[in-house]
Amino acid sequence: MYIDPKTGYSVMTELLHKRRGYCCGNACRHCPYGNENVGVSPEVKKANIERGKQRRKEIEAIEGKPVWADDPDDSDSE
């Protein structure tokens, strides 16, 4: 994560997005998921996020550690 010098906003890097495991739908600059949740219905967004959370759980099972420690209950996805 870094601070954009022009806007002052915090910007997530592509690696941080990949570790999250899904597109949040906020049209992020470095989204590795092609901003798949931008402008879609809430139902589609929810399904995409659930699929991403499942991928993240699979990675965590392989690595044996959480990949998104800041998000213990995934409350940011609603």
mmCIF file of the N, C-alpha and C atoms, coordinates in Angstrom:
data_MODEL
# 
_entry.id   MODEL 
# 
loop_
_atom_site.group_PDB 
_atom_site.id 
_atom_site.type_symbol 
_atom_site.label_atom_id 
_atom_site.label_alt_id 
_atom_site.label_comp_id 
_atom_site.label_asym_id 
_atom_site.label_entity_id 
_atom_site.label_seq_id 
_atom_site.pdbx_PDB_ins_code 
_atom_site.Cartn_x 
_atom_site.Cartn_y 
_atom_site.Cartn_z 
_atom_site.occupancy 
_atom_site.B_iso_or_equiv 
_atom_site.pdbx_formal_charge 
_atom_site.auth_seq_id 
_atom_site.auth_comp_id 
_atom_site.auth_asym_id 
_atom_site.auth_atom_id 
_atom_site.pdbx_PDB_model_num 
ATOM 1   N N  . MET A 1 1  ? 0.859   -1.154  0.000   1.00 0.00 ? 1  MET A N  1 
ATOM 2   C CA . MET A 1 1  ? 0.000   0.000   0.000   1.00 0.00 ? 1  MET A CA 1 
ATOM 3   C C  . MET A 1 1  ? 0.910   1.222   0.000   1.00 0.00 ? 1  MET A C  1 
ATOM 4   N N  . TYR A 1 2  ? 0.454   2.260   -0.685  1.00 0.00 ? 2  TYR A N  1 
ATOM 5   C CA . TYR A 1 2  ? 1.206   3.506   -0.707  1.00 0.00 ? 2  TYR A CA 1 
ATOM 6   C C  . TYR A 1 2  ? 0.231   4.681   -0.772  1.00 0.00 ? 2  TYR A C  1 
ATOM 7   N N  . ILE A 1 3  ? 0.735   5.863   -0.513  1.00 0.00 ? 3  ILE A N  1 
ATOM 8   C CA . ILE A 1 3  ? -0.075  7.079   -0.568  1.00 0.00 ? 3  ILE A CA 1 
ATOM 9   C C  . ILE A 1 3  ? 0.139   7.740   -1.926  1.00 0.00 ? 3  ILE A C  1 
ATOM 10  N N  . ASP A 1 4  ? -0.950  7.988   -2.643  1.00 0.00 ? 4  ASP A N  1 
ATOM 11  C CA . ASP A 1 4  ? -0.863  8.672   -3.930  1.00 0.00 ? 4  ASP A CA 1 
ATOM 12  C C  . ASP A 1 4  ? -0.473  10.125  -3.662  1.00 0.00 ? 4  ASP A C  1 
ATOM 13  N N  . PRO A 1 5  ? 0.640   10.575  -4.258  1.00 0.00 ? 5  PRO A N  1 
ATOM 14  C CA . PRO A 1 5  ? 1.090   11.936  -3.974  1.00 0.00 ? 5  PRO A CA 1 
ATOM 15  C C  . PRO A 1 5  ? 0.153   13.027  -4.502  1.00 0.00 ? 5  PRO A C  1 
ATOM 16  N N  . LYS A 1 6  ? -0.620  12.744  -5.525  1.00 0.00 ? 6  LYS A N  1 
ATOM 17  C CA . LYS A 1 6  ? -1.533  13.749  -6.080  1.00 0.00 ? 6  LYS A CA 1 
ATOM 18  C C  . LYS A 1 6  ? -2.829  13.866  -5.294  1.00 0.00 ? 6  LYS A C  1 
ATOM 19  N N  . THR A 1 7  ? -3.377  12.716  -4.855  1.00 0.00 ? 7  THR A N  1 
ATOM 20  C CA . THR A 1 7  ? -4.681  12.727  -4.188  1.00 0.00 ? 7  THR A CA 1 
ATOM 21  C C  . THR A 1 7  ? -4.597  12.586  -2.674  1.00 0.00 ? 7  THR A C  1 
ATOM 22  N N  . GLY A 1 8  ? -3.508  11.987  -2.189  1.00 0.00 ? 8  GLY A N  1 
ATOM 23  C CA . GLY A 1 8  ? -3.382  11.719  -0.764  1.00 0.00 ? 8  GLY A CA 1 
ATOM 24  C C  . GLY A 1 8  ? -4.102  10.454  -0.324  1.00 0.00 ? 8  GLY A C  1 
ATOM 25  N N  . TYR A 1 9  ? -4.719  9.748   -1.278  1.00 0.00 ? 9  TYR A N  1 
ATOM 26  C CA . TYR A 1 9  ? -5.439  8.520   -0.958  1.00 0.00 ? 9  TYR A CA 1 
ATOM 27  C C  . TYR A 1 9  ? -4.467  7.355   -0.763  1.00 0.00 ? 9  TYR A C  1 
ATOM 28  N N  . SER A 1 10 ? -4.850  6.413   0.080   1.00 0.00 ? 10 SER A N  1 
ATOM 29  C CA . SER A 1 10 ? -4.109  5.157   0.204   1.00 0.00 ? 10 SER A CA 1 
ATOM 30  C C  . SER A 1 10 ? -4.449  4.299   -1.005  1.00 0.00 ? 10 SER A C  1 
ATOM 31  N N  . VAL A 1 11 ? -3.443  3.722   -1.623  1.00 0.00 ? 11 VAL A N  1 
ATOM 32  C CA . VAL A 1 11 ? -3.634  2.911   -2.822  1.00 0.00 ? 11 VAL A CA 1 
ATOM 33  C C  . VAL A 1 11 ? -3.087  1.514   -2.559  1.00 0.00 ? 11 VAL A C  1 
ATOM 34  N N  . MET A 1 12 ? -3.930  0.517   -2.777  1.00 0.00 ? 12 MET A N  1 
ATOM 35  C CA . MET A 1 12 ? -3.497  -0.869  -2.608  1.00 0.00 ? 12 MET A CA 1 
ATOM 36  C C  . MET A 1 12 ? -2.734  -1.321  -3.850  1.00 0.00 ? 12 MET A C  1 
ATOM 37  N N  . THR A 1 13 ? -1.637  -2.027  -3.630  1.00 0.00 ? 13 THR A N  1 
ATOM 38  C CA . THR A 1 13 ? -0.865  -2.567  -4.743  1.00 0.00 ? 13 THR A CA 1 
ATOM 39  C C  . THR A 1 13 ? -1.560  -3.809  -5.299  1.00 0.00 ? 13 THR A C  1 
ATOM 40  N N  . GLU A 1 14 ? -1.126  -4.242  -6.468  1.00 0.00 ? 14 GLU A N  1 
ATOM 41  C CA . GLU A 1 14 ? -1.694  -5.446  -7.075  1.00 0.00 ? 14 GLU A CA 1 
ATOM 42  C C  . GLU A 1 14 ? -1.490  -6.656  -6.168  1.00 0.00 ? 14 GLU A C  1 
ATOM 43  N N  . LEU A 1 15 ? -0.322  -6.767  -5.540  1.00 0.00 ? 15 LEU A N  1 
ATOM 44  C CA . LEU A 1 15 ? -0.052  -7.903  -4.655  1.00 0.00 ? 15 LEU A CA 1 
ATOM 45  C C  . LEU A 1 15 ? -1.033  -7.934  -3.490  1.00 0.00 ? 15 LEU A C  1 
ATOM 46  N N  . LEU A 1 16 ? -1.295  -6.784  -2.901  1.00 0.00 ? 16 LEU A N  1 
ATOM 47  C CA . LEU A 1 16 ? -2.236  -6.743  -1.780  1.00 0.00 ? 16 LEU A CA 1 
ATOM 48  C C  . LEU A 1 16 ? -3.639  -7.147  -2.229  1.00 0.00 ? 16 LEU A C  1 
ATOM 49  N N  . HIS A 1 17 ? -4.034  -6.697  -3.412  1.00 0.00 ? 17 HIS A N  1 
ATOM 50  C CA . HIS A 1 17 ? -5.331  -7.117  -3.957  1.00 0.00 ? 17 HIS A CA 1 
ATOM 51  C C  . HIS A 1 17 ? -5.378  -8.626  -4.160  1.00 0.00 ? 17 HIS A C  1 
ATOM 52  N N  . LYS A 1 18 ? -4.313  -9.190  -4.706  1.00 0.00 ? 18 LYS A N  1 
ATOM 53  C CA . LYS A 1 18 ? -4.277  -10.644 -4.935  1.00 0.00 ? 18 LYS A CA 1 
ATOM 54  C C  . LYS A 1 18 ? -4.381  -11.395 -3.626  1.00 0.00 ? 18 LYS A C  1 
ATOM 55  N N  . ARG A 1 19 ? -3.737  -10.877 -2.587  1.00 0.00 ? 19 ARG A N  1 
ATOM 56  C CA . ARG A 1 19 ? -3.806  -11.550 -1.288  1.00 0.00 ? 19 ARG A CA 1 
ATOM 57  C C  . ARG A 1 19 ? -5.216  -11.473 -0.710  1.00 0.00 ? 19 ARG A C  1 
ATOM 58  N N  . ARG A 1 20 ? -5.951  -10.416 -1.028  1.00 0.00 ? 20 ARG A N  1 
ATOM 59  C CA . ARG A 1 20 ? -7.345  -10.335 -0.577  1.00 0.00 ? 20 ARG A CA 1 
ATOM 60  C C  . ARG A 1 20 ? -8.144  -11.460 -1.214  1.00 0.00 ? 20 ARG A C  1 
ATOM 61  N N  . GLY A 1 21 ? -7.950  -11.651 -2.506  1.00 0.00 ? 21 GLY A N  1 
ATOM 62  C CA . GLY A 1 21 ? -8.588  -12.772 -3.178  1.00 0.00 ? 21 GLY A CA 1 
ATOM 63  C C  . GLY A 1 21 ? -9.800  -12.440 -4.022  1.00 0.00 ? 21 GLY A C  1 
ATOM 64  N N  . TYR A 1 22 ? -10.236 -11.186 -4.034  1.00 0.00 ? 22 TYR A N  1 
ATOM 65  C CA . TYR A 1 22 ? -11.414 -10.839 -4.822  1.00 0.00 ? 22 TYR A CA 1 
ATOM 66  C C  . TYR A 1 22 ? -11.451 -9.341  -5.096  1.00 0.00 ? 22 TYR A C  1 
ATOM 67  N N  . CYS A 1 23 ? -12.228 -8.964  -6.086  1.00 0.00 ? 23 CYS A N  1 
ATOM 68  C CA . CYS A 1 23 ? -12.447 -7.561  -6.429  1.00 0.00 ? 23 CYS A CA 1 
ATOM 69  C C  . CYS A 1 23 ? -13.470 -6.979  -5.461  1.00 0.00 ? 23 CYS A C  1 
ATOM 70  N N  . CYS A 1 24 ? -13.136 -5.838  -4.859  1.00 0.00 ? 24 CYS A N  1 
ATOM 71  C CA . CYS A 1 24 ? -14.040 -5.209  -3.894  1.00 0.00 ? 24 CYS A CA 1 
ATOM 72  C C  . CYS A 1 24 ? -15.123 -4.362  -4.560  1.00 0.00 ? 24 CYS A C  1 
ATOM 73  N N  . GLY A 1 25 ? -14.945 -4.033  -5.844  1.00 0.00 ? 25 GLY A N  1 
ATOM 74  C CA . GLY A 1 25 ? -15.949 -3.253  -6.555  1.00 0.00 ? 25 GLY A CA 1 
ATOM 75  C C  . GLY A 1 25 ? -15.755 -1.748  -6.479  1.00 0.00 ? 25 GLY A C  1 
ATOM 76  N N  . ASN A 1 26 ? -14.595 -1.296  -5.989  1.00 0.00 ? 26 ASN A N  1 
ATOM 77  C CA . ASN A 1 26 ? -14.348 0.133   -5.833  1.00 0.00 ? 26 ASN A CA 1 
ATOM 78  C C  . ASN A 1 26 ? -13.528 0.739   -6.973  1.00 0.00 ? 26 ASN A C  1 
ATOM 79  N N  . ALA A 1 27 ? -13.403 0.040   -8.092  1.00 0.00 ? 27 ALA A N  1 
ATOM 80  C CA . ALA A 1 27 ? -12.657 0.525   -9.269  1.00 0.00 ? 27 ALA A CA 1 
ATOM 81  C C  . ALA A 1 27 ? -11.216 0.861   -8.917  1.00 0.00 ? 27 ALA A C  1 
ATOM 82  N N  . CYS A 1 28 ? -10.577 -0.011  -8.188  1.00 0.00 ? 28 CYS A N  1 
ATOM 83  C CA . CYS A 1 28 ? -9.197  0.212   -7.749  1.00 0.00 ? 28 CYS A CA 1 
ATOM 84  C C  . CYS A 1 28 ? -8.233  0.249   -8.931  1.00 0.00 ? 28 CYS A C  1 
ATOM 85  N N  . ARG A 1 29 ? -7.255  1.106   -8.829  1.00 0.00 ? 29 ARG A N  1 
ATOM 86  C CA . ARG A 1 29 ? -6.262  1.333   -9.877  1.00 0.00 ? 29 ARG A CA 1 
ATOM 87  C C  . ARG A 1 29 ? -5.482  0.065   -10.241 1.00 0.00 ? 29 ARG A C  1 
ATOM 88  N N  . HIS A 1 30 ? -5.125  -0.747  -9.257  1.00 0.00 ? 30 HIS A N  1 
ATOM 89  C CA . HIS A 1 30 ? -4.285  -1.912  -9.500  1.00 0.00 ? 30 HIS A CA 1 
ATOM 90  C C  . HIS A 1 30 ? -5.042  -3.240  -9.380  1.00 0.00 ? 30 HIS A C  1 
ATOM 91  N N  . CYS A 1 31 ? -6.328  -3.233  -9.633  1.00 0.00 ? 31 CYS A N  1 
ATOM 92  C CA . CYS A 1 31 ? -7.141  -4.446  -9.485  1.00 0.00 ? 31 CYS A CA 1 
ATOM 93  C C  . CYS A 1 31 ? -6.683  -5.533  -10.457 1.00 0.00 ? 31 CYS A C  1 
ATOM 94  N N  . PRO A 1 32 ? -6.235  -6.681  -9.930  1.00 0.00 ? 32 PRO A N  1 
ATOM 95  C CA . PRO A 1 32 ? -5.817  -7.772  -10.812 1.00 0.00 ? 32 PRO A CA 1 
ATOM 96  C C  . PRO A 1 32 ? -6.993  -8.611  -11.316 1.00 0.00 ? 32 PRO A C  1 
ATOM 97  N N  . TYR A 1 33 ? -8.200  -8.250  -10.907 1.00 0.00 ? 33 TYR A N  1 
ATOM 98  C CA . TYR A 1 33 ? -9.398  -9.005  -11.286 1.00 0.00 ? 33 TYR A CA 1 
ATOM 99  C C  . TYR A 1 33 ? -10.210 -8.293  -12.359 1.00 0.00 ? 33 TYR A C  1 
ATOM 100 N N  . GLY A 1 34 ? -9.608  -7.300  -13.002 1.00 0.00 ? 34 GLY A N  1 
ATOM 101 C CA . GLY A 1 34 ? -10.300 -6.601  -14.084 1.00 0.00 ? 34 GLY A CA 1 
ATOM 102 C C  . GLY A 1 34 ? -11.512 -5.811  -13.617 1.00 0.00 ? 34 GLY A C  1 
ATOM 103 N N  . ASN A 1 35 ? -11.507 -5.398  -12.347 1.00 0.00 ? 35 ASN A N  1 
ATOM 104 C CA . ASN A 1 35 ? -12.641 -4.654  -11.778 1.00 0.00 ? 35 ASN A CA 1 
ATOM 105 C C  . ASN A 1 35 ? -13.971 -5.364  -12.046 1.00 0.00 ? 35 ASN A C  1 
ATOM 106 N N  . GLU A 1 36 ? -13.968 -6.678  -11.862 1.00 0.00 ? 36 GLU A N  1 
ATOM 107 C CA . GLU A 1 36 ? -15.151 -7.482  -12.204 1.00 0.00 ? 36 GLU A CA 1 
ATOM 108 C C  . GLU A 1 36 ? -16.393 -7.132  -11.398 1.00 0.00 ? 36 GLU A C  1 
ATOM 109 N N  . ASN A 1 37 ? -16.237 -6.478  -10.255 1.00 0.00 ? 37 ASN A N  1 
ATOM 110 C CA . ASN A 1 37 ? -17.406 -6.148  -9.430  1.00 0.00 ? 37 ASN A CA 1 
ATOM 111 C C  . ASN A 1 37 ? -17.836 -4.695  -9.541  1.00 0.00 ? 37 ASN A C  1 
ATOM 112 N N  . VAL A 1 38 ? -17.244 -3.956  -10.464 1.00 0.00 ? 38 VAL A N  1 
ATOM 113 C CA . VAL A 1 38 ? -17.617 -2.552  -10.664 1.00 0.00 ? 38 VAL A CA 1 
ATOM 114 C C  . VAL A 1 38 ? -18.839 -2.491  -11.576 1.00 0.00 ? 38 VAL A C  1 
ATOM 115 N N  . GLY A 1 39 ? -19.906 -1.883  -11.092 1.00 0.00 ? 39 GLY A N  1 
ATOM 116 C CA . GLY A 1 39 ? -21.100 -1.698  -11.906 1.00 0.00 ? 39 GLY A CA 1 
ATOM 117 C C  . GLY A 1 39 ? -21.957 -2.930  -12.105 1.00 0.00 ? 39 GLY A C  1 
ATOM 118 N N  . VAL A 1 40 ? -21.773 -3.953  -11.285 1.00 0.00 ? 40 VAL A N  1 
ATOM 119 C CA . VAL A 1 40 ? -22.607 -5.161  -11.405 1.00 0.00 ? 40 VAL A CA 1 
ATOM 120 C C  . VAL A 1 40 ? -23.671 -5.142  -10.317 1.00 0.00 ? 40 VAL A C  1 
ATOM 121 N N  . SER A 1 41 ? -24.644 -5.991  -10.465 1.00 0.00 ? 41 SER A N  1 
ATOM 122 C CA . SER A 1 41 ? -25.716 -6.064  -9.470  1.00 0.00 ? 41 SER A CA 1 
ATOM 123 C C  . SER A 1 41 ? -25.159 -6.577  -8.139  1.00 0.00 ? 41 SER A C  1 
ATOM 124 N N  . PRO A 1 42 ? -25.829 -6.260  -7.040  1.00 0.00 ? 42 PRO A N  1 
ATOM 125 C CA . PRO A 1 42 ? -25.379 -6.754  -5.739  1.00 0.00 ? 42 PRO A CA 1 
ATOM 126 C C  . PRO A 1 42 ? -25.294 -8.276  -5.674  1.00 0.00 ? 42 PRO A C  1 
ATOM 127 N N  . GLU A 1 43 ? -26.182 -8.956  -6.382  1.00 0.00 ? 43 GLU A N  1 
ATOM 128 C CA . GLU A 1 43 ? -26.166 -10.415 -6.375  1.00 0.00 ? 43 GLU A CA 1 
ATOM 129 C C  . GLU A 1 43 ? -24.907 -10.966 -7.052  1.00 0.00 ? 43 GLU A C  1 
ATOM 130 N N  . VAL A 1 44 ? -24.556 -10.371 -8.188  1.00 0.00 ? 44 VAL A N  1 
ATOM 131 C CA . VAL A 1 44 ? -23.356 -10.809 -8.909  1.00 0.00 ? 44 VAL A CA 1 
ATOM 132 C C  . VAL A 1 44 ? -22.115 -10.498 -8.085  1.00 0.00 ? 44 VAL A C  1 
ATOM 133 N N  . LYS A 1 45 ? -22.077 -9.304  -7.493  1.00 0.00 ? 45 LYS A N  1 
ATOM 134 C CA . LYS A 1 45 ? -20.936 -8.922  -6.663  1.00 0.00 ? 45 LYS A CA 1 
ATOM 135 C C  . LYS A 1 45 ? -20.767 -9.892  -5.502  1.00 0.00 ? 45 LYS A C  1 
ATOM 136 N N  . LYS A 1 46 ? -21.864 -10.225 -4.843  1.00 0.00 ? 46 LYS A N  1 
ATOM 137 C CA . LYS A 1 46 ? -21.795 -11.149 -3.709  1.00 0.00 ? 46 LYS A CA 1 
ATOM 138 C C  . LYS A 1 46 ? -21.279 -12.520 -4.145  1.00 0.00 ? 46 LYS A C  1 
ATOM 139 N N  . ALA A 1 47 ? -21.748 -13.013 -5.276  1.00 0.00 ? 47 ALA A N  1 
ATOM 140 C CA . ALA A 1 47 ? -21.291 -14.316 -5.774  1.00 0.00 ? 47 ALA A CA 1 
ATOM 141 C C  . ALA A 1 47 ? -19.805 -14.276 -6.111  1.00 0.00 ? 47 ALA A C  1 
ATOM 142 N N  . ASN A 1 48 ? -19.351 -13.188 -6.747  1.00 0.00 ? 48 ASN A N  1 
ATOM 143 C CA . ASN A 1 48 ? -17.934 -13.059 -7.079  1.00 0.00 ? 48 ASN A CA 1 
ATOM 144 C C  . ASN A 1 48 ? -17.072 -12.999 -5.824  1.00 0.00 ? 48 ASN A C  1 
ATOM 145 N N  . ILE A 1 49 ? -17.539 -12.263 -4.816  1.00 0.00 ? 49 ILE A N  1 
ATOM 146 C CA . ILE A 1 49 ? -16.781 -12.158 -3.567  1.00 0.00 ? 49 ILE A CA 1 
ATOM 147 C C  . ILE A 1 49 ? -16.727 -13.505 -2.859  1.00 0.00 ? 49 ILE A C  1 
ATOM 148 N N  . GLU A 1 50 ? -17.820 -14.223 -2.833  1.00 0.00 ? 50 GLU A N  1 
ATOM 149 C CA . GLU A 1 50 ? -17.815 -15.550 -2.198  1.00 0.00 ? 50 GLU A CA 1 
ATOM 150 C C  . GLU A 1 50 ? -16.840 -16.491 -2.900  1.00 0.00 ? 50 GLU A C  1 
ATOM 151 N N  . ARG A 1 51 ? -16.807 -16.431 -4.220  1.00 0.00 ? 51 ARG A N  1 
ATOM 152 C CA . ARG A 1 51 ? -15.856 -17.248 -4.978  1.00 0.00 ? 51 ARG A CA 1 
ATOM 153 C C  . ARG A 1 51 ? -14.415 -16.854 -4.618  1.00 0.00 ? 51 ARG A C  1 
ATOM 154 N N  . GLY A 1 52 ? -14.161 -15.554 -4.482  1.00 0.00 ? 52 GLY A N  1 
ATOM 155 C CA . GLY A 1 52 ? -12.835 -15.078 -4.100  1.00 0.00 ? 52 GLY A CA 1 
ATOM 156 C C  . GLY A 1 52 ? -12.452 -15.504 -2.696  1.00 0.00 ? 52 GLY A C  1 
ATOM 157 N N  . LYS A 1 53 ? -13.411 -15.459 -1.783  1.00 0.00 ? 53 LYS A N  1 
ATOM 158 C CA . LYS A 1 53 ? -13.129 -15.905 -0.409  1.00 0.00 ? 53 LYS A CA 1 
ATOM 159 C C  . LYS A 1 53 ? -12.795 -17.390 -0.384  1.00 0.00 ? 53 LYS A C  1 
ATOM 160 N N  . GLN A 1 54 ? -13.459 -18.167 -1.224  1.00 0.00 ? 54 GLN A N  1 
ATOM 161 C CA . GLN A 1 54 ? -13.162 -19.595 -1.296  1.00 0.00 ? 54 GLN A CA 1 
ATOM 162 C C  . GLN A 1 54 ? -11.736 -19.815 -1.808  1.00 0.00 ? 54 GLN A C  1 
ATOM 163 N N  . ARG A 1 55 ? -11.339 -19.056 -2.839  1.00 0.00 ? 55 ARG A N  1 
ATOM 164 C CA . ARG A 1 55 ? -9.955  -19.150 -3.341  1.00 0.00 ? 55 ARG A CA 1 
ATOM 165 C C  . ARG A 1 55 ? -8.971  -18.801 -2.240  1.00 0.00 ? 55 ARG A C  1 
ATOM 166 N N  . ARG A 1 56 ? -9.284  -17.753 -1.478  1.00 0.00 ? 56 ARG A N  1 
ATOM 167 C CA . ARG A 1 56 ? -8.401  -17.340 -0.390  1.00 0.00 ? 56 ARG A CA 1 
ATOM 168 C C  . ARG A 1 56 ? -8.275  -18.448 0.655   1.00 0.00 ? 56 ARG A C  1 
ATOM 169 N N  . LYS A 1 57 ? -9.382  -19.099 1.002   1.00 0.00 ? 57 LYS A N  1 
ATOM 170 C CA . LYS A 1 57 ? -9.330  -20.202 1.967   1.00 0.00 ? 57 LYS A CA 1 
ATOM 171 C C  . LYS A 1 57 ? -8.471  -21.343 1.458   1.00 0.00 ? 57 LYS A C  1 
ATOM 172 N N  . GLU A 1 58 ? -8.540  -21.618 0.164   1.00 0.00 ? 58 GLU A N  1 
ATOM 173 C CA . GLU A 1 58 ? -7.713  -22.674 -0.418  1.00 0.00 ? 58 GLU A CA 1 
ATOM 174 C C  . GLU A 1 58 ? -6.234  -22.322 -0.317  1.00 0.00 ? 58 GLU A C  1 
ATOM 175 N N  . ILE A 1 59 ? -5.898  -21.063 -0.575  1.00 0.00 ? 59 ILE A N  1 
ATOM 176 C CA . ILE A 1 59 ? -4.506  -20.611 -0.456  1.00 0.00 ? 59 ILE A CA 1 
ATOM 177 C C  . ILE A 1 59 ? -4.043  -20.710 0.987   1.00 0.00 ? 59 ILE A C  1 
ATOM 178 N N  . GLU A 1 60 ? -4.896  -20.278 1.918   1.00 0.00 ? 60 GLU A N  1 
ATOM 179 C CA . GLU A 1 60 ? -4.535  -20.343 3.330   1.00 0.00 ? 60 GLU A CA 1 
ATOM 180 C C  . GLU A 1 60 ? -4.308  -21.779 3.782   1.00 0.00 ? 60 GLU A C  1 
ATOM 181 N N  . ALA A 1 61 ? -5.096  -22.712 3.271   1.00 0.00 ? 61 ALA A N  1 
ATOM 182 C CA . ALA A 1 61 ? -4.924  -24.118 3.626   1.00 0.00 ? 61 ALA A CA 1 
ATOM 183 C C  . ALA A 1 61 ? -3.582  -24.638 3.131   1.00 0.00 ? 61 ALA A C  1 
ATOM 184 N N  . ILE A 1 62 ? -3.182  -24.222 1.960   1.00 0.00 ? 62 ILE A N  1 
ATOM 185 C CA . ILE A 1 62 ? -1.898  -24.649 1.408   1.00 0.00 ? 62 ILE A CA 1 
ATOM 186 C C  . ILE A 1 62 ? -0.740  -24.006 2.157   1.00 0.00 ? 62 ILE A C  1 
ATOM 187 N N  . GLU A 1 63 ? -0.841  -22.692 2.404   1.00 0.00 ? 63 GLU A N  1 
ATOM 188 C CA . GLU A 1 63 ? 0.247   -21.961 3.054   1.00 0.00 ? 63 GLU A CA 1 
ATOM 189 C C  . GLU A 1 63 ? 0.272   -22.158 4.561   1.00 0.00 ? 63 GLU A C  1 
ATOM 190 N N  . GLY A 1 64 ? -0.849  -22.566 5.139   1.00 0.00 ? 64 GLY A N  1 
ATOM 191 C CA . GLY A 1 64 ? -0.915  -22.781 6.575   1.00 0.00 ? 64 GLY A CA 1 
ATOM 192 C C  . GLY A 1 64 ? -0.954  -21.512 7.398   1.00 0.00 ? 64 GLY A C  1 
ATOM 193 N N  . LYS A 1 65 ? -1.334  -20.395 6.772   1.00 0.00 ? 65 LYS A N  1 
ATOM 194 C CA . LYS A 1 65 ? -1.429  -19.131 7.497   1.00 0.00 ? 65 LYS A CA 1 
ATOM 195 C C  . LYS A 1 65 ? -2.427  -18.227 6.788   1.00 0.00 ? 65 LYS A C  1 
ATOM 196 N N  . PRO A 1 66 ? -3.002  -17.280 7.516   1.00 0.00 ? 66 PRO A N  1 
ATOM 197 C CA . PRO A 1 66 ? -3.951  -16.363 6.875   1.00 0.00 ? 66 PRO A CA 1 
ATOM 198 C C  . PRO A 1 66 ? -3.240  -15.431 5.898   1.00 0.00 ? 66 PRO A C  1 
ATOM 199 N N  . VAL A 1 67 ? -3.901  -15.122 4.793   1.00 0.00 ? 67 VAL A N  1 
ATOM 200 C CA . VAL A 1 67 ? -3.315  -14.213 3.813   1.00 0.00 ? 67 VAL A CA 1 
ATOM 201 C C  . VAL A 1 67 ? -3.879  -12.805 3.951   1.00 0.00 ? 67 VAL A C  1 
ATOM 202 N N  . TRP A 1 68 ? -4.952  -12.647 4.685   1.00 0.00 ? 68 TRP A N  1 
ATOM 203 C CA . TRP A 1 68 ? -5.570  -11.332 4.856   1.00 0.00 ? 68 TRP A CA 1 
ATOM 204 C C  . TRP A 1 68 ? -5.875  -11.158 6.337   1.00 0.00 ? 68 TRP A C  1 
ATOM 205 N N  . ALA A 1 69 ? -4.830  -11.012 7.142   1.00 0.00 ? 69 ALA A N  1 
ATOM 206 C CA . ALA A 1 69 ? -4.974  -10.994 8.591   1.00 0.00 ? 69 ALA A CA 1 
ATOM 207 C C  . ALA A 1 69 ? -5.794  -9.819  9.107   1.00 0.00 ? 69 ALA A C  1 
ATOM 208 N N  . ASP A 1 70 ? -5.880  -8.741  8.329   1.00 0.00 ? 70 ASP A N  1 
ATOM 209 C CA . ASP A 1 70 ? -6.631  -7.568  8.770   1.00 0.00 ? 70 ASP A CA 1 
ATOM 210 C C  . ASP A 1 70 ? -8.133  -7.764  8.690   1.00 0.00 ? 70 ASP A C  1 
ATOM 211 N N  . ASP A 1 71 ? -8.582  -8.872  8.117   1.00 0.00 ? 71 ASP A N  1 
ATOM 212 C CA . ASP A 1 71 ? -9.996  -9.055  7.779   1.00 0.00 ? 71 ASP A CA 1 
ATOM 213 C C  . ASP A 1 71 ? -10.542 -10.350 8.386   1.00 0.00 ? 71 ASP A C  1 
ATOM 214 N N  . PRO A 1 72 ? -10.541 -10.475 9.737   1.00 0.00 ? 72 PRO A N  1 
ATOM 215 C CA . PRO A 1 72 ? -10.917 -11.750 10.334  1.00 0.00 ? 72 PRO A CA 1 
ATOM 216 C C  . PRO A 1 72 ? -12.341 -12.187 10.094  1.00 0.00 ? 72 PRO A C  1 
ATOM 217 N N  . ASP A 1 73 ? -13.269 -11.234 9.933   1.00 0.00 ? 73 ASP A N  1 
ATOM 218 C CA . ASP A 1 73 ? -14.659 -11.637 9.737   1.00 0.00 ? 73 ASP A CA 1 
ATOM 219 C C  . ASP A 1 73 ? -15.205 -11.233 8.380   1.00 0.00 ? 73 ASP A C  1 
ATOM 220 N N  . ASP A 1 74 ? -14.323 -10.695 7.509   1.00 0.00 ? 74 ASP A N  1 
ATOM 221 C CA . ASP A 1 74 ? -14.716 -10.306 6.151   1.00 0.00 ? 74 ASP A CA 1 
ATOM 222 C C  . ASP A 1 74 ? -15.863 -9.314  6.137   1.00 0.00 ? 74 ASP A C  1 
ATOM 223 N N  . SER A 1 75 ? -15.970 -8.460  7.143   1.00 0.00 ? 75 SER A N  1 
ATOM 224 C CA . SER A 1 75 ? -17.068 -7.514  7.221   1.00 0.00 ? 75 SER A CA 1 
ATOM 225 C C  . SER A 1 75 ? -17.010 -6.439  6.143   1.00 0.00 ? 75 SER A C  1 
ATOM 226 N N  . ASP A 1 76 ? -15.857 -6.305  5.449   1.00 0.00 ? 76 ASP A N  1 
ATOM 227 C CA . ASP A 1 76 ? -15.758 -5.265  4.415   1.00 0.00 ? 76 ASP A CA 1 
ATOM 228 C C  . ASP A 1 76 ? -16.463 -5.638  3.129   1.00 0.00 ? 76 ASP A C  1 
ATOM 229 N N  . SER A 1 77 ? -16.961 -6.830  3.015   1.00 0.00 ? 77 SER A N  1 
ATOM 230 C CA . SER A 1 77 ? -17.539 -7.270  1.747   1.00 0.00 ? 77 SER A CA 1 
ATOM 231 C C  . SER A 1 77 ? -19.029 -6.981  1.613   1.00 0.00 ? 77 SER A C  1 
ATOM 232 N N  . GLU A 1 78 ? -19.664 -6.545  2.644   1.00 0.00 ? 78 GLU A N  1 
ATOM 233 C CA . GLU A 1 78 ? -21.109 -6.300  2.588   1.00 0.00 ? 78 GLU A CA 1 
ATOM 234 C C  . GLU A 1 78 ? -21.415 -4.901  2.123   1.00 0.00 ? 78 GLU A C  1 
# 
